[in-house]
């Protein structure tokens, strides 16, 4: 990464690192001038997008010629005021030495009556190792084990561990988080948080009873969004923020006028809870989660998780590829353990049998809001019989986490995991390029 480091020192002795203009009126015993390449020394360019050269000359505005002459003057003073002078430059098919260096060489050649310019040049070459370091494993200390056994696990922590054990370690054990960048732009996480708060607040006042058609009022939704948007993003949004508000309004209006009314036509719909916090302890592990919406559709309980994206590939579980006894298939087959984790959590807390609970994602980022936004955990009743397999995987993963003999390992599929990871500079994997899946 690019960084700027100031060099501080006493200007009476030792090595001093100075900018070119800082050398004015100073004399030195020895000068080493770095980056003596064209377009660095001088660093001027002829292009001017506003005023052409002739117009600048007529208006007596400084031109690139004046700048070049000034830099040449500083260079001559620095050169003639030093007892020993060294120039360093890179010369290849993309870079050439500065015109000032060329002029010094030519003057030297004329003085010495020497044709071969190589007599005055020393070539410096470096042995550079371009090998890339792969991240190593991280052993679990006694203190770490004590922390992991008391830690409260969520679906997000398990998804992180399944995707990359090192990311789990950095994020939850060391608690290393991304530095917040106040760029003024609305991030994807902000949008997701806002949409969740809108839906939670809207259905909170309508829970506990069967919804009727007059409960679905798009004007109420618009007023609700306007109020929350002002609180979250300020008054009078403009530009991209205004367009975002319009998009959220349109999508959520479609959700309550096109998606939920179709459900209500087929069977009673009751919102049992929104943004429901749930905690339990099972097999000595503390489990926690926040369920976006718990609904009763006819006689069945449905756990709903809202997603503001539209891509199901990172959420779906491929049961055909999943093999309980082959650990290597878990990462490839499981997009997210969020829904089975919520099923486990809700069933354990309420005593409801899993076979009487459905779970699904609602992909609110889809361009068209209809029944197709549903992404159920199980496509049919036959797949629901595989829930015990998912439950075993959840607790085997938890068992791995608290097993002192199993260190945290880097992901097997680095090309798809590392490029989007927040910890790639810690692991030194920023060189990995993401592959495209077909």
C-alpha positions in Angstrom: 0.0 0.0 0.0 1.1 3.6 -0.6 2.2 5.5 2.4 4.2 8.7 3.2 6.9 8.7 5.8 8.6 11.9 7.0 12.3 11.7 7.6 13.4 13.8 10.6 17.0 14.6 11.5 19.5 17.2 12.5 20.6 19.1 9.4 24.2 19.4 10.7 25.3 15.8 10.2 24.3 12.4 8.8 22.1 11.6 5.9 19.4 14.1 5.1 16.4 13.3 2.9 15.2 16.5 1.2 12.7 17.4 -1.5 14.2 19.0 -4.6 13.1 22.5 -3.9 14.4 22.3 -0.3 18.0 22.3 -1.6 17.8 25.9 -2.7 20.8 28.1 -1.6 22.3 25.1 0.2 25.7 23.5 -0.6 26.6 19.9 0.2 29.7 17.7 0.3 27.8 14.8 -1.3 24.5 14.7 -3.1 22.6 11.6 -4.3 19.7 12.7 -6.6 17.1 9.9 -7.0 14.5 9.5 -9.7 16.4 11.5 -12.3 14.0 10.4 -15.0 12.1 12.4 -17.6 8.6 13.4 -16.3 10.0 13.3 -12.8 12.9 15.8 -13.3 11.3 18.0 -14.6 7.8 17.0 -13.6 6.0 19.4 -15.9 3.6 18.5 -18.7 2.7 20.4 -21.8 -1.0 19.6 -21.8 -3.3 22.3 -20.4 -7.0 21.4 -20.6 -8.1 25.0 -20.1 -5.7 27.4 -21.7 -3.4 26.6 -24.6 0.3 27.6 -24.6 -0.3 30.6 -26.9 -3.1 32.0 -24.8 -1.0 31.7 -21.6 1.8 33.6 -23.2 -0.5 36.4 -24.4 -1.9 36.7 -20.9 1.5 36.6 -19.3 0.6 33.4 -17.3 3.5 31.1 -16.5 3.9 28.2 -18.9 5.6 24.8 -18.7 8.6 26.4 -20.3 9.0 28.8 -17.3 8.6 25.9 -15.0 11.2 23.8 -16.8 13.6 26.8 -16.7 13.1 27.2 -13.0 13.7 23.5 -12.3 16.8 23.7 -14.5 18.1 26.7 -12.5 17.7 24.8 -9.2 19.4 21.7 -10.7 22.4 23.7 -11.9 22.8 25.3 -8.5 22.6 22.0 -6.7 25.1 20.4 -9.1 27.7 23.2 -9.0 27.3 23.6 -5.2 28.1 20.0 -4.4 31.6 18.5 -4.1 30.3 15.1 -5.1 27.2 14.5 -7.2 25.5 11.3 -8.1 22.4 10.8 -10.3 20.2 7.7 -10.2 17.7 6.9 -12.9 15.8 3.9 -14.4 16.3 3.2 -18.1 14.1 0.7 -19.9 11.5 0.5 -22.6 9.2 2.7 -20.6 11.5 5.1 -18.9 14.4 7.3 -19.9 16.8 9.5 -18.0 16.1 13.1 -17.5 17.1 15.7 -20.1 19.2 17.3 -17.3 21.2 14.1 -16.9 21.6 13.9 -20.6 23.0 17.4 -20.7 25.5 16.7 -17.9 26.7 13.6 -19.7 27.1 15.5 -22.9 29.1 18.2 -21.2 31.3 15.6 -19.6 31.8 13.8 -22.9 32.8 17.1 -24.7 35.2 18.0 -21.9 36.9 14.6 -21.9 36.6 14.1 -25.7 35.0 10.7 -24.9 32.5 9.1 -27.2 31.5 6.2 -25.0 28.9 7.4 -22.5 29.0 4.1 -20.6 32.3 5.2 -19.1 30.4 7.5 -16.8 27.6 5.1 -15.9 27.5 2.3 -13.3 24.6 -0.2 -13.7 23.0 -1.4 -10.5 20.9 -4.5 -10.6 19.0 -6.2 -7.8 18.1 -9.8 -7.2 14.4 -9.7 -6.6 12.5 -12.7 -5.3 8.9 -12.6 -6.7 7.7 -15.6 -4.7 4.5 -15.2 -2.8 4.1 -16.2 0.8 1.2 -18.4 1.7 -0.5 -17.7 5.1 0.4 -20.3 7.8 -1.7 -21.9 10.4 -2.3 -20.3 13.8 -2.1 -22.6 16.9 -4.6 -22.2 19.8 -3.2 -21.0 23.1 -4.7 -21.8 26.5 -6.0 -18.2 26.8 -7.6 -18.5 23.3 -9.3 -21.8 24.3 -10.8 -20.2 27.4 -12.2 -17.4 25.2 -13.6 -19.7 22.6 -15.4 -21.9 25.1 -17.2 -18.9 26.5 -17.8 -17.2 23.2 -21.4 -16.7 22.0 -21.7 -18.1 18.5 -24.0 -16.7 15.7 -24.7 -17.8 12.2 -22.3 -15.1 10.9 -19.4 -16.4 13.0 -20.0 -19.9 11.6 -20.2 -18.7 8.0 -17.0 -16.8 8.6 -15.2 -19.8 10.0 -16.5 -22.0 7.2 -15.3 -19.6 4.6 -11.9 -18.9 6.2 -10.7 -19.9 9.7 -8.0 -17.2 9.7 -10.7 -14.6 9.1 -12.6 -16.0 12.0 -9.5 -15.7 14.2 -8.7 -12.1 13.2 -12.3 -10.9 13.3 -13.7 -12.6 16.5 -10.7 -13.7 18.5 -8.4 -10.7 18.0 -11.5 -8.4 17.3 -9.7 -6.7 14.4 -12.3 -4.7 12.4 -12.2 -2.5 9.3 -11.4 1.1 10.0 -14.5 3.2 9.3 -14.1 5.4 6.3 -16.3 8.5 6.5 -16.4 9.0 2.7 -19.9 10.4 2.7 -21.1 7.6 0.5 -23.8 5.2 1.5 -22.4 1.7 1.8 -24.1 -1.6 1.0 -24.2 -2.4 4.8 -26.0 0.9 5.5 -28.6 0.1 2.9 -29.2 -3.4 4.4 -29.5 -2.0 7.9 -31.9 0.7 6.8 -34.2 -1.7 4.9 -34.3 -4.1 7.9 -35.2 -1.2 10.2 -38.0 -0.1 7.8 -39.6 -3.5 7.6 -39.2 -4.2 11.3 -40.9 -1.0 12.2 -43.7 -1.3 9.6 -44.7 -4.9 10.6 -44.1 -4.3 14.3 -47.5 -2.5 14.6 -49.3 -5.2 12.6 -48.1 -8.3 14.4 -50.0 -10.8 16.5 -53.2 -10.9 14.3 -54.1 -12.0 10.8 -53.2 -9.4 8.3 -56.0 -7.9 6.3 -55.9 -6.1 3.0 -56.4 -2.7 4.6 -53.3 -3.3 6.7 -51.2 -3.1 3.6 -51.0 0.6 2.9 -48.3 1.8 0.5 -48.8 5.4 1.6 -48.0 4.4 5.2 -44.9 2.7 4.0 -43.8 5.9 2.1 -44.3 8.0 5.2 -42.4 5.5 7.3 -39.5 5.4 4.9 -39.4 9.3 4.7 -39.2 9.6 8.4 -36.5 7.0 8.9 -34.5 8.2 5.9 -34.4 11.7 7.4 -33.2 10.3 10.7 -30.5 8.1 9.0 -29.3 10.2 6.1 -30.4 13.7 6.8 -32.8 16.2 5.2 -33.2 16.9 1.5 -31.2 14.1 -0.1 -29.8 14.7 -3.6 -28.0 12.9 -6.3 -27.3 9.2 -5.6 -28.9 9.4 -2.1 -32.2 10.7 -3.6 -32.2 7.9 -6.2 -31.5 5.4 -3.5 -34.5 6.5 -1.5 -36.7 6.3 -4.6 -35.4 2.8 -5.3 -36.0 1.6 -1.7 -39.5 3.1 -1.8 -40.4 1.3 -5.1 -39.1 -2.0 -3.9 -40.7 -2.0 -0.5 -44.0 -0.7 -2.0 -43.9 -3.7 -4.4 -43.1 -6.0 -1.5 -46.3 -5.0 0.5 -48.6 -4.7 -2.5 -47.5 -7.6 -4.8 -45.7 -10.2 -2.6 -47.6 -10.3 0.7 -51.1 -9.9 -0.7 -50.6 -13.0 -2.9 -49.8 -14.9 0.3 -52.8 -13.5 2.1 -55.1 -14.7 -0.7 -54.0 -18.3 -0.1 -53.9 -18.5 3.7 -53.9 -16.4 6.8 -50.7 -14.5 7.5 -49.7 -13.5 11.0 -46.5 -11.7 11.9 -45.4 -13.2 15.2 -42.3 -11.1 15.6 -39.7 -8.8 13.9 -36.0 -8.4 14.7 -36.4 -11.1 17.3 -33.3 -11.7 19.5 -32.9 -15.4 20.5 -30.3 -17.1 22.7 -29.9 -20.6 23.9 -27.3 -23.1 25.1 -26.9 -26.5 23.5 -24.1 -29.1 23.9 -22.2 -26.6 26.1 -22.2 -23.9 23.3 -23.8 -20.5 23.6 -25.9 -19.7 20.5 -27.4 -16.4 19.5 -29.2 -14.9 16.6 -31.5 -12.1 15.4 -34.3 -13.3 13.2 -35.7 -10.6 10.8 -39.3 -11.9 10.7 -41.2 -14.9 12.2 -44.4 -15.4 10.4 -47.3 -17.9 10.7 -48.6 -18.8 7.2 -51.6 -21.0 7.7 -50.5 -23.6 10.2 -46.8 -23.4 9.6 -44.1 -21.2 11.1 -41.9 -19.4 8.6 -38.5 -17.9 9.5 -37.7 -15.1 7.0 -34.4 -13.3 6.5 -34.3 -10.2 4.3 -31.4 -9.8 1.9 -31.0 -6.6 -0.1 -28.9 -8.5 -2.7 -30.2 -10.5 -5.7 -27.6 -13.3 -6.0 -28.6 -16.6 -4.4 -25.3 -18.4 -5.1 -23.6 -17.3 -1.8 -26.7 -18.3 0.2 -27.9 -21.6 -1.2 -26.9 -25.1 0.1 -26.2 -27.7 -2.6 -27.4 -30.9 -0.9 -26.2 -33.0 -3.9 -22.6 -32.0 -3.2 -22.8 -32.1 0.6 -21.3 -35.2 2.3 -21.3 -35.2 6.1 -18.2 -37.5 6.3 -16.2 -35.5 3.8 -15.1 -32.2 5.4 -13.8 -30.8 2.1 -17.3 -30.8 0.6 -18.7 -28.5 3.3 -17.1 -25.3 2.0 -18.0 -26.0 -1.6 -21.6 -27.1 -1.0 -22.7 -24.6 1.8 -23.3 -21.0 0.8 -24.6 -20.0 4.3 -25.6 -21.8 7.5 -27.8 -18.9 8.5 -31.2 -20.5 7.9 -30.4 -23.9 9.5 -28.8 -22.1 12.4 -32.1 -20.1 12.9 -34.1 -23.3 12.6 -32.0 -24.9 15.3 -32.2 -21.8 17.5 -36.0 -21.3 17.2 -36.8 -25.0 17.6 -34.6 -25.3 20.8 -36.1 -22.1 22.4 -39.7 -22.7 21.6 -39.9 -26.5 21.5 -41.4 -26.4 18.0 -40.4 -29.4 15.9 -38.2 -28.6 12.9 -40.5 -30.3 10.5 -43.2 -27.7 11.3 -40.9 -24.8 10.5 -40.0 -23.4 7.2 -37.1 -21.0 6.5 -36.3 -18.8 3.6 -34.4 -15.7 2.3 -36.3 -12.9 0.6 -34.1 -11.4 -2.1 -35.3 -7.8 -2.1 -32.6 -6.8 -4.6 -34.4 -8.6 -7.4 -35.6 -6.2 -10.2 -39.1 -7.7 -10.0 -40.7 -8.3 -6.6 -42.9 -11.4 -6.8 -43.0 -15.0 -5.5 -39.6 -15.6 -7.2 -37.8 -13.6 -4.5 -38.2 -16.5 -2.1 -35.1 -18.6 -1.6 -36.1 -21.5 0.7 -33.7 -23.5 2.7 -35.4 -26.7 1.5 -36.8 -27.1 -2.0 -39.1 -30.0 -1.0 -40.2 -32.1 2.0 -37.6 -34.7 1.1 -34.8 -32.3 1.6 -36.1 -31.3 5.0 -35.2 -34.7 6.2 -31.6 -33.7 5.7 -31.8 -31.1 8.5 -30.1 -33.5 11.0 -27.1 -33.5 8.7 -26.9 -29.7 8.8 -27.3 -29.8 12.6 -24.4 -32.2 12.9 -22.3 -30.0 10.6 -23.0 -26.9 12.8 -21.9 -28.7 16.0 -18.9 -30.3 14.3 -17.7 -26.9 13.2 -18.2 -25.6 16.8 -16.3 -28.7 18.0 -13.4 -27.8 15.6 -13.3 -24.2 16.9 -12.8 -25.3 20.5 -10.5 -28.2 19.7 -7.0 -27.2 20.9 -5.4 -29.8 18.5 -6.8 -28.1 15.4 -5.2 -24.8 14.5 -6.9 -22.1 12.5 -6.1 -22.9 8.8 -6.1 -20.7 5.7 -8.9 -21.4 3.1 -8.4 -24.1 0.6 -10.0 -22.0 -2.2 -7.8 -18.9 -1.8 -8.6 -17.5 -5.3 -12.2 -17.1 -4.4 -11.9 -16.2 -0.8 -8.8 -14.0 -0.3 -9.4 -11.2 -2.9 -12.5 -10.0 -1.0 -11.1 -10.5 2.5 -10.5 -7.6 4.9 -7.3 -9.3 6.2 -5.4 -10.0 3.0 -2.6 -7.6 4.0 -2.2 -9.4 7.3 -2.0 -12.8 5.5 0.1 -11.3 2.6 -2.4 -12.7 0.1 -3.1 -9.4 -1.8 -1.4 -10.9 -4.8 -4.2 -13.4 -5.3 -6.6 -12.6 -8.2 -10.2 -13.7 -8.0 -11.3 -16.4 -10.5 -14.6 -16.2 -12.3 -17.0 -19.0 -11.8 -18.9 -20.2 -14.9 
